[in-house]
């Protein structure tokens, strides 16, 4: 019998503040840990902390900056070995058109 184990921590991305639907993307603790330097730089530049245990409102410009910071922090070769980070990057690139995105930590 297979038991599904929830990640220790996850951040769920929703298009609305009060989620009524399935999350658009789930950032696991593993990916959050990998991207921690990127999120620290994002916080330094914007003052916005992507809280793994709270809610964070992000606007399109925030998503674009996170995208730029990820691409500036990793070479193409490094990214090719980090499938989960690539998945998050793909998500961001496809959601940058949204005016607002909510990152909901658990």
Backbone as CSV, one residue per row, in Angstrom:
resi,resn,N_x,N_y,N_z,CA_x,CA_y,CA_z,C_x,C_y,C_z
1,UNK,0.837,-1.175,0.000,0.000,0.000,0.000,0.885,1.241,0.000
2,UNK,0.587,2.182,-0.893,1.367,3.410,-1.000,0.688,4.508,-0.191
3,UNK,1.445,5.148,0.657,0.916,6.248,1.458,1.490,7.538,0.917
4,UNK,0.599,8.481,0.605,1.046,9.773,0.101,1.555,10.608,1.261
5,UNK,2.775,11.078,1.151,3.361,11.904,2.195,3.368,13.355,1.729
6,UNK,2.749,14.217,2.518,2.747,15.645,2.194,4.124,16.220,2.477
7,UNK,4.540,17.209,1.705,5.818,17.844,2.006,5.751,18.522,3.372
8,UNK,6.899,18.687,3.995,6.960,19.334,5.300,6.369,20.734,5.198
9,UNK,6.663,21.393,4.139,6.180,22.741,3.903,5.923,22.850,2.414
10,UNK,4.937,23.628,2.068,4.675,23.893,0.652,4.082,25.281,0.526
11,UNK,4.290,25.873,-0.627,3.661,27.152,-0.946,2.778,26.907,-2.157
12,UNK,1.517,27.249,-2.008,0.530,27.044,-3.063,0.268,28.377,-3.745
13,UNK,0.266,28.384,-5.069,0.044,29.608,-5.829,-1.371,29.608,-6.392
14,UNK,-2.104,30.679,-6.070,-3.498,30.849,-6.492,-3.680,32.201,-7.178
15,UNK,-4.666,32.287,-8.072,-4.936,33.572,-8.721,-5.808,34.495,-7.861
16,UNK,-6.375,33.976,-6.769,-7.227,34.785,-5.904,-6.769,34.655,-4.460
17,UNK,-7.141,35.639,-3.650,-6.721,35.636,-2.250,-7.365,34.498,-1.463
18,UNK,-8.599,34.205,-1.765,-9.321,33.153,-1.059,-9.507,31.982,-2.006
19,UNK,-8.577,31.034,-1.977,-8.603,29.939,-2.950,-9.872,29.097,-2.867
20,UNK,-10.504,28.960,-4.001,-11.686,28.130,-4.107,-11.461,27.007,-5.110
21,UNK,-10.281,26.960,-5.631,-9.970,25.969,-6.652,-8.603,25.363,-6.367
22,UNK,-8.242,24.429,-7.195,-6.943,23.782,-7.069,-5.828,24.807,-7.315
23,UNK,-4.735,24.670,-6.589,-3.590,25.564,-6.763,-3.049,25.457,-8.186
24,UNK,-2.579,26.581,-8.709,-1.977,26.595,-10.041,-0.601,25.932,-10.016
25,UNK,0.073,26.045,-8.879,1.408,25.467,-8.736,1.677,25.249,-7.259
26,UNK,2.420,24.202,-6.936,2.825,23.935,-5.556,4.351,23.912,-5.510
27,UNK,4.899,24.810,-4.719,6.344,24.894,-4.529,6.682,24.095,-3.271
28,UNK,7.391,23.006,-3.441,7.718,22.136,-2.304,8.844,22.732,-1.471
29,UNK,9.014,22.159,-0.296,10.099,22.612,0.576,11.462,22.408,-0.074
30,UNK,11.600,21.360,-0.857,12.873,21.077,-1.551,13.220,22.213,-2.524
31,UNK,12.245,22.653,-3.297,12.491,23.726,-4.266,12.677,25.056,-3.538
32,UNK,11.880,25.288,-2.500,12.038,26.512,-1.721,13.458,26.608,-1.166
33,UNK,13.955,25.509,-0.624,15.318,25.497,-0.084,16.347,25.785,-1.174
34,UNK,16.159,25.200,-2.342,17.081,25.434,-3.461,17.066,26.910,-3.881
35,UNK,15.878,27.506,-3.845,15.720,28.888,-4.318,15.842,29.922,-3.199
36,UNK,16.182,29.493,-2.012,16.268,30.419,-0.884,17.158,31.639,-1.159
37,UNK,18.333,31.466,-1.799,19.143,32.651,-2.127,18.428,33.602,-3.096
38,UNK,17.666,33.045,-4.020,16.897,33.870,-4.962,15.831,34.651,-4.204
39,UNK,15.120,33.983,-3.296,14.076,34.652,-2.530,14.670,35.693,-1.580
40,UNK,15.872,35.449,-1.068,16.542,36.434,-0.212,16.891,37.684,-1.021
41,UNK,17.379,37.488,-2.229,17.689,38.628,-3.106,16.411,39.365,-3.499
42,UNK,15.355,38.619,-3.759,14.048,39.222,-4.075,13.585,40.093,-2.906
43,UNK,13.739,39.588,-1.702,13.335,40.355,-0.517,14.168,41.622,-0.368
44,UNK,15.475,41.496,-0.644,16.364,42.652,-0.549,15.955,43.740,-1.554
45,UNK,15.560,43.322,-2.746,15.201,44.278,-3.802,13.800,44.865,-3.637
46,UNK,12.876,44.094,-3.046,11.481,44.530,-3.006,10.931,44.756,-1.610
47,UNK,11.573,44.171,-0.599,11.031,44.225,0.744,9.939,43.194,0.982
48,UNK,9.662,42.359,-0.021,8.606,41.351,0.078,9.227,40.002,0.442
49,UNK,8.729,39.429,1.534,9.192,38.126,1.994,8.196,37.071,1.528
50,UNK,8.663,36.097,0.768,7.807,34.990,0.359,7.793,34.021,1.526
51,UNK,6.737,34.137,2.307,6.629,33.453,3.585,6.161,32.012,3.385
52,UNK,6.980,31.038,3.765,6.572,29.649,3.582,5.435,29.215,4.504
53,UNK,5.093,30.052,5.493,4.031,29.699,6.431,2.919,30.745,6.492
54,UNK,2.935,31.687,5.557,1.915,32.730,5.517,1.525,33.026,4.089
55,UNK,0.801,34.118,3.903,0.331,34.509,2.576,1.139,35.684,2.053
56,UNK,1.445,35.642,0.770,2.200,36.711,0.128,1.500,37.094,-1.165
57,UNK,1.221,38.382,-1.318,0.613,38.882,-2.553,1.733,39.293,-3.502
58,UNK,1.698,38.753,-4.710,2.693,39.082,-5.726,1.995,39.683,-6.931
59,UNK,2.586,40.715,-7.497,2.067,41.307,-8.726,2.946,40.860,-9.899
60,UNK,2.504,41.152,-11.100,3.211,40.689,-12.299,4.687,41.072,-12.283
61,UNK,4.996,42.288,-11.846,6.393,42.733,-11.811,7.217,41.872,-10.856
62,UNK,6.602,41.409,-9.757,7.301,40.530,-8.815,7.656,39.211,-9.476
63,UNK,6.698,38.643,-10.220,6.954,37.378,-10.912,8.064,37.536,-11.944
64,UNK,8.052,38.668,-12.666,9.106,38.913,-13.660,10.473,39.017,-12.986
65,UNK,10.527,39.678,-11.826,11.797,39.813,-11.113,12.284,38.451,-10.612
66,UNK,11.395,37.635,-10.068,11.788,36.291,-9.624,12.335,35.501,-10.799
67,UNK,11.687,35.610,-11.935,12.144,34.945,-13.164,13.571,35.385,-13.496
68,UNK,13.801,36.689,-13.502,15.130,37.228,-13.818,16.175,36.765,-12.804
69,UNK,15.799,36.766,-11.531,16.745,36.357,-10.489,17.117,34.882,-10.604
70,UNK,16.138,34.050,-10.921,16.439,32.624,-11.106,17.382,32.445,-12.284
71,UNK,17.059,33.079,-13.407,17.900,32.938,-14.607,19.293,33.512,-14.396
72,UNK,19.405,34.530,-13.546,20.703,35.124,-13.260,21.512,34.331,-12.241
73,UNK,20.851,33.436,-11.523,21.520,32.671,-10.468,22.015,31.307,-10.919
74,UNK,21.495,30.821,-12.026,21.836,29.483,-12.501,22.241,29.529,-13.966
75,UNK,23.224,28.735,-14.324,23.561,28.577,-15.734,22.536,27.646,-16.367
76,UNK,22.480,27.615,-17.669,21.569,26.700,-18.364,21.868,25.257,-17.987
77,UNK,23.159,24.954,-17.848,23.562,23.593,-17.489,23.064,23.231,-16.093
78,UNK,23.194,24.166,-15.148,22.706,23.915,-13.787,21.191,23.724,-13.777
79,UNK,20.496,24.588,-14.504,19.036,24.471,-14.561,18.590,23.155,-15.172
80,UNK,19.350,22.661,-16.133,18.967,21.410,-16.785,18.982,20.235,-15.807
81,UNK,19.729,20.369,-14.705,19.791,19.313,-13.692,18.798,19.532,-12.552
82,UNK,18.076,20.632,-12.600,17.140,20.969,-11.527,15.718,21.018,-12.091
83,UNK,15.149,19.859,-12.316,13.833,19.766,-12.965,12.755,20.517,-12.188
84,UNK,12.779,20.454,-10.861,11.760,21.125,-10.065,11.873,22.641,-10.175
85,UNK,13.096,23.150,-10.213,13.300,24.589,-10.387,12.857,24.990,-11.793
86,UNK,13.163,24.172,-12.775,12.695,24.428,-14.138,11.173,24.490,-14.184
87,UNK,10.516,23.599,-13.462,9.059,23.597,-13.414,8.518,24.891,-12.838
88,UNK,9.146,25.391,-11.775,8.722,26.659,-11.178,8.964,27.808,-12.146
89,UNK,10.104,27.797,-12.810,10.425,28.828,-13.792,9.403,28.814,-14.935
90,UNK,9.061,27.642,-15.418,8.055,27.503,-16.476,6.717,28.067,-16.011
91,UNK,6.337,27.747,-14.768,5.099,28.266,-14.208,5.108,29.792,-14.198
92,UNK,6.191,30.374,-13.673,6.287,31.837,-13.598,6.180,32.466,-14.986
93,UNK,6.907,31.916,-15.930,6.898,32.477,-17.282,5.503,32.432,-17.906
94,UNK,4.713,31.441,-17.547,3.369,31.328,-18.100,2.326,32.085,-17.297
95,UNK,2.679,32.590,-16.135,1.723,33.311,-15.296,2.066,34.789,-15.132
96,UNK,3.122,35.270,-15.785,3.529,36.670,-15.640,2.457,37.653,-16.096
97,UNK,1.522,37.186,-16.925,0.471,38.070,-17.422,-0.561,38.396,-16.347
98,UNK,-0.603,37.623,-15.276,-1.580,37.857,-14.204,-1.231,39.131,-13.449
99,UNK,-2.245,39.909,-13.132,-2.014,41.137,-12.373,-1.608,40.819,-10.944
100,UNK,-2.226,39.775,-10.379,-1.965,39.414,-8.990,-1.891,37.899,-8.862
101,UNK,-1.001,37.449,-7.975,-0.883,36.022,-7.663,-0.682,35.946,-6.151
102,UNK,-1.279,34.963,-5.525,-1.136,34.767,-4.092,-0.342,33.503,-3.816
103,UNK,0.703,33.655,-3.023,1.512,32.511,-2.583,1.069,32.214,-1.155
104,UNK,0.479,31.061,-0.957,-0.090,30.688,0.337,0.717,29.562,0.942
105,UNK,1.430,29.866,2.017,2.231,28.853,2.697,1.392,28.064,3.673
106,UNK,1.883,26.887,4.007,1.125,26.093,4.987,1.929,25.774,6.217
